[in-house]
Amino acid sequence: MASEKVTFEQTVQKLSEANIS
């Protein structure tokens, strides 16, 4: 469960970074 949350948070961060770029 924790691992899945970490992966989800990482995906959100990558999407946010892509939006900022």
N, C-alpha and C positions, 0 to 999 in steps of 0.2 A: 504493500500500500504506500509506504513512504517513498519507495523507489519510483512508483508511478507518479506521485505528486512532483517529485524532483524533475522527472522527465517532462511533465506538463509545464512546469514553471520554466524550464529551459526553452521549451518550444515557444512559449509566450514571449520570452525575452528575445529570441531570434526573430520572431515576427515583428516585435516592436522595433528592433534594430533595423530591420528591412524597411519598415515604414519611415523611420527617421532618415535613412540614407536617401 
